[in-house]
C-alpha cells in the first residue's frame, strides 16, 4: 500500500507540474501578444509617400516654325531667310522680352536672371550701332503705329551657368564652361522673315586658358558679347552693309 501511495503521489505531483507549466506558457504567450499589440498601437503610423517631384523641361529645343530649315552660316548655328528678305525698308526694330525655354535649375536662378538681362542689353546696343534702323527699342510705348516695324523675338533654348571646379581640371576642353544658346525669330507682323540660332560656351581664350580663375558670370558675359557682335555681323551681311574687321 505504501508503494502504491507513493506512485500515486508522484503521479499527482507530475500532473500538477504539467498544469502549472502549461499555464506559464499560456501566460507568456498572452503577455507577448499583448506587448506586440501595445507596441503596434503606440507606434506612429507609417509615413505616406512624398509626391513625385515636378517634371523639369527636357533639354530638347522647341520646334522650328513650320517650313523653316536652317542652313549653315558664319558665326551661327544656322539661319533661314524668307525669299527676298534683307533687313532693309523698316523704320523701327522692336526687341521683344526674351523668353527662357531651357531647363530650369534651382541653383542657376541668379546667373540666369543676369544672363537674360545682359543679353537683351548687348543685342540692343549692337543693333543700334548698325545704323540700319532709324529706331531700335525694347519698349512698346516707344513704337509708332504708322512706322513699318520689324520684331525680334529671342528664345534661350539651352542654358548652363558652368562651374569653376570642372574648368580647373578640363576647362580647356570645354568642361565646366557656361552655355547659352539663343534662337531668334524675326517677324514682320505675323509673317516670319528670318530665323537664326547661335550658341556660345566659354569661347574666349581667357575662358579656356584661365577659366578656373574667372567667375561663371564673367565668362558668360564674354560669350554674350561675342554672340551679340556676331548677330550684328549677320544682320549687316544680310543687308549688305560693310562690316568692320575685328579679331576674336
Secondary structure by P-SEA (a helix, b strand, c coil): caaaaaaaaaaaaaaaaaaaaaaaaaaaaaaaaaaaaaaaaacccccccccccccccccccccccccccccccccccccccccccccccccccccccccccccccccaaaaaaaaaaaaaaaaaaaaaaccccccccccccccccccbbbbbbbbbcbbbbccaaaaaccccccccbbbbbbbbbbbccccccbbbbbbbcccccccccccccccaaaaaaaaaaaaaaaaaaaaaaaaccccccccc
